[in-house]
Every structure is written in structure tokens, then in C-alpha cells.
Amino acid sequence: MPAPEPASTPPAPPVPLTALLARTELGLRLLAGRDDVSLHWVHTSEMADPYPYLLGGELLMTAGVQLTDPAHYVERVVAAGAAALGFGVTPVYDTVPAELVEACALHGLPLVEVPPKTPFTAVARALWRLMAEARLHELRRVTEAQQSLATAAARPSPVPAVLGALASRLGGRAVLFGADGTEWAAAGREVPAEAARALRELVGVLVPGGPASASGDGGGLRLAAYALGGGDGLTLGVATERRDPGDHTIAGVAVVLLSLLTAPHRGADVTVRDGALVRLLLGAAPAEVAGVLGAGPWTVVHARGGDGTPFAAASLAAALGTPLLDTGGDPHHGRRPREATSTPVAVRLLLPASAPVTGQPGWILGVGAPAEAEELAAADAQAARALRRAEATRTPLVRHRPGGIAALVDPDEAAAHARALLAPLTEPLRETLRTWLSLHGSWDRTAAAMDIHRNTVRQRITRCAVLLDRDLDDPDVRMELWFALR
């Protein structure tokens, strides 16, 4: 069976194993499994059981120093989510053990033979270079697409031109749907009827207050749908033969342009809201204008990141479904020209609490608790703290969480909650988390108590945070996990 997708991946694009095998200077040879798996990183280990030290998606390198049971070893490597296994034939073995080849073939784990003259570091260096080349190619592709989309938006018939440029760049079909699901405009090659029907159904998922984007498959094609930010129910549907790195960013630029091109004229409701904002600036109490601004509660989001393309901040706002965006007063935020600095954009957004906030590629988000208009200052501070925690823990999205498991009263409900909360963790990870929490987050004392290296403790705790999708620096989260583990 193929290895599962890794729970977390680095920012660089993954590299197919076939690209690494093509580096003839390495002399690598595939002995079992497929060569089209994606490699996210390289890890070298001579542990008898490397399972606790793997994050998933790795090319695991070993010389088999402690290889005593190849079948069990491969089972553990597959369970950990490793993408492939690289085996060095020296200095322990002269050839790759036949039992290891059979086990990898049985489990569908790609097995690569590393010749004696190729050090593991050379394989790792080659993979990092391939990742860097893939990232550079992606950035160039996104930049060229952004320029062609901007040029198309300046033509006499901008909407069809933008759709045509998008379809050309993605190698598929782009369709603009009205609020009732009918096609307003389309460009690109025709798709099978089954794919067109599946795309319409996918677009129908994007209802007001729901997700801002969706993806799926249909008719043998990859499908994606994006809600435009004008608030009039327009959606963009895209159908392509494959989904490449950078496609989502390119589509995001098109969404922003189409949102601007199809936006209705400013209505009375916008004018009234702007008047309320003016009164706030002139000293009115938030409670006095809360009803004019709209029904609460609200959610404050702080974000940092962006991909360096124009409209980065506006694209984020469109993805989250809100026009209320603050870029700190810098008019170039989110609209930087190609020559501008790549410093990440820092923005604040305000959206209804009923709107879902999900992680966005290239961004780190901090989300405050839902708040009424008079409590927005506190929610703003919560979002700022959540963003700082997200950056410190390298987590794409961190929410302010005031409550925990202590709020549960019924013992049966509490036990069920604990089982569901801790379900993603294996027993080694649970035991490490339990010890680490009992010692107040001390790496050294936890390592000494469990007789393992402090780096192993850090890796396991990081793995727990990823699997649980929790901020382990938050004391409320620690309390909840401690009650669940108890």
C-alpha cells in the first residue's frame, strides 16, 4: 500500500523520486516500488525502529547497522509515513538484503540502492538543490502568470480576457458562474460533460457564509472553485488535467482581478458603513455605531506572509470572504511590483464570526475570539498574540482558545472527548507529551526522565502539536491535554 501523505510539509515544493534517480552522478538504483512518489525531505537513521523520529514524506537513509528483522522494519517505516527508503550497501552489507527488497515490494515502499561511492550527504544535497530549482520555477511561473493576467485586465473586454489568460496559464478551462449557477463567461478548451457537471456542483458548495474555495475531481480532471469577493454570488470554476505548485496562487490573482472587474457600484449600505467608520474616527463609542457596521459578533484576524505577487493581501481577504482589510497604512502592501522587496506582508482583517477562518497557503494567521463591536480592541490583542504564537511555533493558524476540557461536566462526555482529542497520537507520543506536561515543558528534564535525547523530545512534541493542531504554548491547551491524558 502507498505511504500516507505527510502530516506537515516544508515550504519548498516536493520533488518526485524519479528526478533524484535521474541524477546519474549519484548512481542510485530503484529496486522496489514506484518512482513517482514525492519526497519532502531526507532523514538518516541507524535506529532499529526509526518510527518515533519520522515526520512523514522522508527519504529515509540507512546502512542497516541494526537491521535484524527487515519485514518488521519496513512495516514501521511505512506506518510512519516515509516516502521511500534508501539503503547504502556499505560498510555493513555488500548487497541490499533480499528480505528487505521483498518487504518493500510487498508494502509498496520504494527502495533505492545507494552505491558505496555515494555518501548520504550527497543524496541529501542533490534533493535540496532539486527543491530549490522547483521553487524557483514555481516563482517564475507565478510572476509570468500574474503579468499576463494584469495585462488581460487592461483590455477592452477584461473579464473574458482574464479568463482566457487564466485558462492558458493553467492549461485547462476557466468559467465564471453567476449567483444562480449559470455560466456568465468561459475560456479554454472544452471539457467532458461529466467534468462540466461536476464543476457546477462544486461551485454550488460556495454558499454565502461558507468556504471561499473548494477543490475536487470529476470527469478525469482536477477541479477548483473560488468565490469572488464582490458579495454578489459570482464564482470562478477551473478544470485542469493536473494540479501543479503555484496554481492556487495564480487562480487567487485572477479571483482578485475578476472581483474588481465585476464589483457592483457602491451602494447605500456601503455609504452608511463608511459614515459609521467616520464617526468612530471622530470619537464615537463603538456601541453607538455597532448596529450600522453590521450584526456582530466579529472575528479579528492578524496575518503575515504573502507570495510576493501583486494583490497578495487583497487575495487573502477575498479567500476569507471579507472586504474589511487593514494593511497598516502602506498603500503598496499586497500590490508590490516585481522589483519590490520580498518582506512578508502584515495585515489585519475583520469578518463576521459566522464566517470560517481556515489556513491559507503562504500565510500565517492568528485568530481572536468572536467579539461584539465594543470588545474588538480585546479581540485585536488576542489575534496579535495568536499570530506571535503561530510564528514562534511555525504553525499556519493559531486560534485564541479561552476554554478547555475542564468545562465538560459529564464524565462520559469528558472521556469521549479525551479519546477523540488524543486519537491522532501513538503511545510513544502520548507518553512523551504526558511526561513533558508533568515537568512543565522542560526539554532537559523530560529527556532525562525518559532516557532519550532532548532533540528527540523536541521532535516528538512538535509532532504532537502538528497532529493535534494545537498550540502547546497556550496554557489552556496544556490544561486540556493534561486532563485528557489523565
C-alpha positions as CSV (number, residue, x, y, z in Angstrom):
1,M,0.0,0.0,0.0
2,P,1.3,3.5,-0.7
3,A,2.7,5.6,2.1
4,P,0.2,8.2,3.5
5,E,0.7,11.9,2.9
6,P,2.9,13.6,5.5
7,A,1.1,15.5,8.3
8,S,3.3,18.6,7.7
9,T,5.5,19.6,4.9
10,P,8.2,22.3,4.4
11,P,7.6,25.4,2.3
12,A,9.7,24.1,-0.6
13,P,7.8,22.1,-3.3
14,P,8.3,18.3,-3.0
15,V,10.5,16.6,-5.6
16,P,9.5,13.3,-7.3
17,L,11.8,10.4,-6.7
18,T,12.2,10.0,-10.4
19,A,14.0,13.3,-10.5
20,L,16.5,12.2,-7.9
21,L,17.1,8.9,-9.7
22,A,17.8,10.8,-12.9
23,R,20.9,12.4,-11.2
24,T,23.4,9.9,-12.8
25,E,26.3,11.1,-10.7
26,L,24.7,9.6,-7.7
27,G,24.3,6.1,-9.2
28,L,21.0,5.4,-7.4
29,R,19.0,2.3,-8.5
30,L,15.4,1.6,-7.7
31,L,14.9,-2.0,-6.5
32,A,11.2,-2.0,-5.5
33,G,8.2,0.3,-5.5
34,R,7.2,3.2,-7.8
35,D,9.4,6.1,-8.8
36,D,6.7,8.8,-8.9
37,V,6.4,9.3,-5.1
38,S,7.0,12.8,-3.7
39,L,10.0,13.5,-1.4
40,H,9.7,16.3,1.1
41,W,13.0,15.9,2.9
42,V,15.8,13.5,3.8
43,H,16.5,11.8,7.1
44,T,19.3,9.5,8.1
45,S,18.9,7.0,10.9
46,E,20.5,3.8,12.1
47,M,17.9,3.1,14.7
48,A,16.4,-0.3,14.9
49,D,13.0,1.3,14.9
50,P,13.0,4.8,13.3
51,Y,9.2,5.3,13.7
52,P,9.3,7.8,16.5
53,Y,11.8,10.0,14.7
54,L,10.0,10.3,11.3
55,L,7.5,13.1,10.4
56,G,6.3,11.6,7.1
57,G,7.3,12.2,3.5
58,E,11.0,11.5,4.0
59,L,13.6,9.6,2.0
60,L,14.9,7.6,4.9
61,M,18.6,6.7,4.5
62,T,20.2,3.8,6.3
63,A,23.1,1.4,6.1
64,G,21.3,-1.3,8.1
65,V,23.5,-1.2,11.1
66,Q,20.7,-2.5,13.3
67,L,18.6,-4.3,10.6
68,T,17.6,-7.6,12.3
69,D,14.0,-8.1,11.1
70,P,13.6,-6.4,7.6
71,A,9.8,-7.2,7.4
72,H,9.1,-5.5,10.8
73,Y,11.4,-2.6,9.9
74,V,9.6,-1.9,6.7
75,E,6.2,-2.1,8.4
76,R,7.3,0.5,10.9
77,V,8.8,2.8,8.2
78,V,5.5,2.6,6.2
79,A,3.4,3.3,9.3
80,A,5.5,6.4,10.0
81,G,4.6,7.7,6.5
82,A,8.1,7.7,5.0
83,A,8.0,8.2,1.2
84,A,11.0,6.0,0.3
85,L,13.9,4.0,1.8
86,G,17.5,4.5,0.7
87,F,19.9,1.7,1.6
88,G,23.7,2.1,1.5
89,V,25.4,-1.2,0.6
90,T,28.5,-0.4,2.7
91,P,30.0,-0.8,5.2
92,V,27.6,-3.3,6.8
93,Y,26.2,-5.1,3.7
94,D,27.8,-5.8,0.3
95,T,24.3,-6.0,-1.4
96,V,20.8,-5.0,-0.4
97,P,19.3,-7.9,1.6
98,A,16.8,-9.9,-0.4
99,E,14.4,-9.9,2.6
100,L,14.4,-6.1,2.6
101,V,13.6,-5.9,-1.2
102,E,10.7,-8.4,-0.7
103,A,9.3,-6.5,2.2
104,C,9.4,-3.2,0.4
105,A,7.8,-4.7,-2.7
106,L,5.0,-6.2,-0.5
107,H,4.2,-2.9,1.2
108,G,4.7,-0.7,-1.9
109,L,7.6,1.2,-0.3
110,P,10.1,2.5,-2.9
111,L,13.6,1.0,-2.1
112,V,16.7,2.8,-3.6
113,E,20.1,1.3,-3.6
114,V,22.9,3.7,-2.8
115,P,26.3,2.7,-4.2
116,P,29.4,2.6,-2.0
117,K,31.0,5.7,-3.5
118,T,27.9,7.9,-2.9
119,P,27.7,9.4,0.6
120,F,24.3,10.0,2.1
121,T,25.1,13.7,2.3
122,A,25.5,13.8,-1.5
123,V,22.0,12.4,-1.9
124,A,20.6,15.0,0.6
125,R,22.4,17.9,-1.1
126,A,21.0,16.8,-4.5
127,L,17.5,16.7,-3.2
128,W,17.8,20.2,-1.6
129,R,19.1,21.5,-4.9
130,L,16.1,20.0,-6.8
131,M,13.7,21.6,-4.3
132,A,15.4,25.0,-4.8
133,E,15.1,24.6,-8.6
134,A,11.4,23.6,-8.3
135,R,10.7,26.6,-6.0
136,L,12.5,29.0,-8.5
137,H,10.5,27.5,-11.4
138,E,7.3,28.0,-9.4
139,L,8.0,31.6,-8.6
140,R,8.9,32.4,-12.2
141,R,5.7,30.8,-13.4
142,V,3.6,32.7,-10.9
143,T,5.3,36.0,-11.8
144,E,4.8,35.5,-15.5
145,A,1.1,34.5,-15.0
146,Q,0.5,37.5,-12.8
147,Q,1.8,39.8,-15.5
148,S,-0.3,38.2,-18.2
149,L,-3.4,38.4,-16.1
150,A,-2.8,42.1,-15.3
151,T,-2.3,42.8,-19.0
152,A,-5.5,41.0,-19.8
153,A,-7.4,43.0,-17.2
154,A,-6.5,46.2,-19.1
155,R,-8.0,45.1,-22.4
156,P,-11.3,46.4,-23.7
157,S,-13.2,43.2,-22.7
158,P,-11.3,42.4,-19.5
159,V,-13.4,39.6,-18.0
160,P,-13.2,37.2,-21.0
161,A,-9.5,38.3,-21.4
162,V,-8.7,37.4,-17.8
163,L,-10.5,34.1,-18.1
164,G,-8.6,33.3,-21.3
165,A,-5.2,34.2,-19.7
166,L,-6.0,32.0,-16.7
167,A,-7.1,29.0,-18.8
168,S,-3.9,29.4,-20.9
169,R,-1.6,29.5,-17.9
170,L,-3.2,26.6,-16.1
171,G,-3.7,24.5,-19.3
172,G,-7.4,24.0,-18.8
173,R,-10.8,25.7,-18.7
174,A,-11.9,28.7,-16.7
175,V,-15.6,29.5,-16.2
176,L,-17.3,32.5,-14.4
177,F,-20.6,31.4,-12.9
178,G,-23.4,33.7,-11.8
179,A,-25.2,33.5,-8.4
180,D,-27.8,31.1,-9.9
181,G,-25.1,28.7,-11.2
182,T,-25.3,29.7,-14.9
183,E,-22.2,30.4,-17.0
184,W,-21.5,34.1,-17.5
185,A,-18.3,33.6,-19.4
186,A,-15.8,30.9,-20.2
187,A,-12.5,30.4,-21.9
188,G,-10.1,27.5,-22.7
189,R,-10.7,24.1,-24.2
190,E,-14.0,22.3,-23.8
191,V,-14.2,19.6,-21.1
192,P,-16.3,16.4,-21.0
193,A,-19.9,16.8,-19.9
194,E,-19.2,14.8,-16.7
195,A,-16.4,17.2,-15.7
196,A,-18.6,20.3,-16.5
197,R,-21.4,18.9,-14.4
198,A,-19.0,18.1,-11.5
199,L,-17.6,21.7,-11.7
200,R,-21.1,23.2,-11.5
201,E,-21.8,21.0,-8.4
202,L,-18.5,22.1,-6.8
203,V,-19.3,25.8,-7.4
204,G,-22.6,25.2,-5.7
205,V,-20.8,24.4,-2.5
206,L,-19.6,28.0,-2.2
207,V,-22.7,29.5,-0.5
208,P,-22.6,32.8,1.4
209,G,-21.0,32.3,4.8
210,G,-19.4,29.0,3.7
211,P,-15.9,28.2,2.4
212,A,-14.3,30.7,0.0
213,S,-12.8,27.9,-2.1
214,A,-13.2,24.2,-2.8
215,S,-11.4,21.5,-4.9
216,G,-12.2,18.0,-6.1
217,D,-12.1,15.7,-9.1
218,G,-14.6,14.9,-11.8
219,G,-14.6,13.6,-15.3
220,G,-10.9,12.7,-15.1
221,L,-10.0,16.3,-14.4
222,R,-8.8,18.3,-11.3
223,L,-11.5,20.9,-10.3
224,A,-11.3,24.0,-8.2
225,A,-13.9,26.7,-7.3
226,Y,-13.3,30.2,-5.8
227,A,-15.9,32.7,-4.6
228,L,-15.3,36.2,-5.8
229,G,-15.1,39.0,-3.2
230,G,-17.8,41.3,-4.6
231,G,-20.6,39.8,-2.4
232,D,-22.8,39.2,-5.4
233,G,-22.5,35.4,-5.6
234,L,-20.2,35.2,-8.6
235,T,-17.8,32.2,-8.6
236,L,-14.8,31.1,-10.6
237,G,-14.5,27.5,-11.7
238,V,-11.3,25.9,-13.1
239,A,-10.9,22.5,-14.6
240,T,-7.3,21.2,-15.4
241,E,-5.7,17.9,-16.2
242,R,-3.3,18.2,-13.2
243,R,-2.7,20.4,-10.3
244,D,0.8,22.0,-10.1
245,P,2.5,24.0,-7.4
246,G,1.6,27.7,-7.9
247,D,-1.8,27.0,-9.5
248,H,-3.7,28.2,-6.4
249,T,-1.7,31.4,-6.3
250,I,-2.3,32.1,-9.9
251,A,-6.0,31.5,-9.5
252,G,-6.0,33.8,-6.5
253,V,-4.7,36.6,-8.6
254,A,-7.4,36.0,-11.1
255,V,-10.0,36.0,-8.4
256,V,-9.0,39.4,-7.1
257,L,-8.9,40.9,-10.7
258,L,-12.3,39.4,-11.5
259,S,-13.7,40.6,-8.2
260,L,-12.6,44.2,-9.0
261,L,-13.8,43.9,-12.6
262,T,-17.3,42.6,-11.7
263,A,-17.8,44.6,-8.5
264,P,-21.2,46.5,-8.4
265,H,-21.3,50.2,-7.9
266,R,-21.0,51.4,-4.3
267,G,-24.5,51.1,-2.8
268,A,-26.2,52.8,0.1
269,D,-25.2,50.2,2.6
270,V,-21.5,50.8,1.9
271,T,-22.0,54.6,2.2
272,V,-23.8,54.1,5.6
273,R,-21.0,51.9,6.8
274,D,-18.3,54.4,5.7
275,G,-20.3,57.0,7.6
276,A,-20.2,54.9,10.7
277,L,-16.4,54.5,10.4
278,V,-16.0,58.2,10.1
279,R,-18.0,58.7,13.3
280,L,-15.7,56.2,15.0
281,L,-12.6,58.2,13.9
282,L,-14.2,61.3,15.3
283,G,-14.6,59.8,18.7
284,A,-18.0,58.0,18.8
285,A,-18.2,55.0,21.1
286,P,-18.2,51.6,19.3
287,A,-21.6,50.7,20.8
288,E,-23.2,53.7,19.1
289,V,-22.3,52.5,15.6
290,A,-22.3,48.8,16.1
291,G,-25.7,48.4,14.5
292,V,-24.7,50.3,11.4
293,L,-21.5,48.4,10.9
294,G,-23.4,45.1,10.8
295,A,-24.7,42.4,13.0
296,G,-22.0,41.0,15.4
297,P,-20.1,39.2,16.7
298,W,-17.0,39.7,14.7
299,T,-13.7,37.9,14.3
300,V,-10.3,39.7,14.1
301,V,-7.6,38.0,12.1
302,H,-3.9,39.0,12.1
303,A,-1.9,37.6,9.1
304,R,1.7,37.7,8.0
305,G,3.1,36.3,4.7
306,G,2.1,36.6,1.1
307,D,3.8,35.2,-2.0
308,G,5.3,38.4,-3.3
309,T,2.8,38.8,-6.1
310,P,0.5,41.8,-6.6
311,F,-2.8,41.8,-4.7
312,A,-1.4,39.3,-2.1
313,A,-3.3,41.0,0.8
314,A,-6.4,41.5,-1.3
315,S,-6.3,37.9,-2.4
316,L,-6.1,36.8,1.3
317,A,-9.2,39.0,2.0
318,A,-11.1,37.5,-0.9
319,A,-10.2,34.0,0.2
320,L,-11.5,34.7,3.7
321,G,-14.6,36.4,2.3
322,T,-14.2,39.9,3.7
323,P,-13.6,43.4,2.2
324,L,-12.5,44.8,5.7
325,L,-8.8,44.8,5.4
326,D,-6.1,46.9,7.0
327,T,-2.5,46.8,5.6
328,G,-1.1,49.2,8.2
329,G,-1.5,52.3,6.1
330,D,1.1,51.1,3.4
331,P,-0.5,51.5,0.0
332,H,1.9,49.1,-1.5
333,H,1.1,46.2,0.8
334,G,-0.3,43.4,-1.3
335,R,0.4,45.3,-4.6
336,R,4.1,45.3,-4.8
337,P,5.7,45.4,-8.2
338,R,8.0,42.7,-9.3
339,E,11.2,44.6,-8.3
340,A,9.9,45.2,-4.7
341,T,11.2,43.6,-1.6
342,S,10.0,40.2,-0.6
343,T,9.4,41.2,3.1
344,P,6.2,39.4,4.2
345,V,3.0,41.5,4.2
346,A,1.4,42.1,7.6
347,V,-2.3,42.7,7.6
348,R,-5.4,42.7,9.8
349,L,-8.8,41.6,8.7
350,L,-12.3,41.8,10.2
351,L,-15.0,39.3,9.3
352,P,-18.3,38.1,10.7
353,A,-17.8,35.4,13.4
354,S,-20.0,33.1,11.4
355,A,-17.5,33.0,8.5
356,P,-15.0,30.2,8.8
357,V,-11.3,31.0,9.1
358,T,-9.0,28.4,7.5
359,G,-5.3,28.3,6.8
360,Q,-4.2,29.9,3.6
361,P,-1.1,28.9,1.6
362,G,1.8,31.3,2.2
363,W,0.2,32.9,5.2
364,I,0.5,32.6,9.0
365,L,-2.8,33.5,10.8
366,G,-3.7,34.5,14.3
367,V,-7.4,34.5,15.1
368,G,-9.1,36.2,18.0
369,A,-12.2,35.1,19.8
370,P,-15.6,36.2,18.5
371,A,-16.4,39.7,19.9
372,E,-19.1,42.4,19.7
373,A,-18.1,45.8,18.4
374,E,-17.3,47.2,21.9
375,E,-15.0,44.3,22.5
376,L,-13.0,44.4,19.3
377,A,-9.9,46.0,20.9
378,A,-9.6,43.0,23.1
379,A,-10.1,40.6,20.2
380,D,-7.5,42.6,18.2
381,A,-4.9,42.0,21.0
382,Q,-5.9,38.3,21.1
383,A,-5.3,37.9,17.4
384,A,-1.9,39.6,17.7
385,R,-0.9,37.2,20.5
386,A,-2.1,34.3,18.5
387,L,-0.1,35.4,15.5
388,R,3.0,35.7,17.6
389,R,2.5,32.1,18.9
390,A,1.9,30.9,15.3
391,E,5.1,32.4,14.1
392,A,7.1,31.1,17.1
393,T,5.8,27.5,16.6
394,R,5.8,27.7,12.8
395,T,2.1,26.8,12.7
396,P,-0.1,28.1,9.8
397,L,-3.0,29.1,12.0
398,V,-3.4,29.6,15.8
399,R,-6.7,30.5,17.4
400,H,-7.3,32.1,20.8
401,R,-8.7,29.4,22.9
402,P,-10.1,30.6,26.3
403,G,-11.7,27.3,27.3
404,G,-10.7,23.7,27.8
405,I,-11.7,20.2,28.9
406,A,-12.5,21.5,32.4
407,A,-15.7,22.9,31.1
408,L,-17.0,19.4,30.4
409,V,-19.1,18.2,33.3
410,D,-20.4,14.7,32.4
411,P,-17.7,12.1,32.9
412,D,-18.7,10.0,29.9
413,E,-18.7,13.1,27.7
414,A,-15.3,14.0,29.1
415,A,-13.9,10.5,28.4
416,A,-15.2,10.6,24.9
417,H,-13.7,14.0,24.3
418,A,-10.4,12.8,25.6
419,R,-10.4,9.7,23.3
420,A,-11.2,11.9,20.3
421,L,-8.7,14.5,21.2
422,L,-5.8,12.1,21.6
423,A,-6.7,9.7,18.8
424,P,-4.0,11.0,16.4
425,L,-1.2,10.3,18.9
426,T,0.7,7.0,19.1
427,E,1.6,5.6,22.5
428,P,5.2,6.9,22.4
429,L,3.9,10.4,21.5
430,R,1.3,10.3,24.3
431,E,3.9,9.2,26.9
432,T,6.3,11.9,25.8
433,L,3.6,14.5,25.9
434,R,2.4,13.3,29.4
435,T,5.9,13.5,30.8
436,W,6.7,16.8,29.2
437,L,3.5,18.4,30.6
438,S,4.1,17.0,34.0
439,L,7.6,18.6,34.0
440,H,6.2,22.0,33.0
441,G,7.6,21.8,29.4
442,S,11.2,21.2,30.4
443,W,13.1,19.6,27.5
444,D,16.1,18.5,29.6
445,R,14.1,17.1,32.5
446,T,11.8,15.2,30.1
447,A,14.8,13.8,28.2
448,A,16.3,12.6,31.5
449,A,13.1,11.1,32.8
450,M,12.5,9.1,29.6
451,D,16.2,8.4,28.9
452,I,16.1,9.9,25.4
453,H,17.9,12.8,23.8
454,R,16.4,16.3,24.2
455,N,16.2,16.7,20.4
456,T,14.0,13.6,20.3
457,V,11.8,15.2,22.9
458,R,11.5,18.4,20.7
459,Q,10.7,16.3,17.6
460,R,8.0,14.3,19.4
461,I,6.4,17.4,21.0
462,T,6.4,19.2,17.6
463,R,4.9,16.1,16.1
464,C,2.1,16.2,18.8
465,A,1.4,19.8,18.0
466,V,1.0,19.1,14.3
467,L,-1.2,16.0,14.8
468,L,-3.4,17.7,17.4
469,D,-3.5,21.0,15.6
470,R,-3.0,22.7,19.0
471,D,-0.7,25.5,20.3
472,L,1.2,23.7,23.0
473,D,2.5,27.1,24.3
474,D,-1.1,28.0,25.3
475,P,-1.7,27.2,29.0
476,D,-5.4,26.5,28.2
477,V,-4.3,23.9,25.7
478,R,-1.8,22.3,28.1
479,M,-4.5,22.1,30.8
480,E,-7.0,20.5,28.4
481,L,-4.4,17.9,27.2
482,W,-3.3,17.2,30.8
483,F,-6.9,16.4,31.8
484,A,-7.3,14.2,28.7
485,L,-4.1,12.3,29.3
486,R,-5.1,11.8,33.0
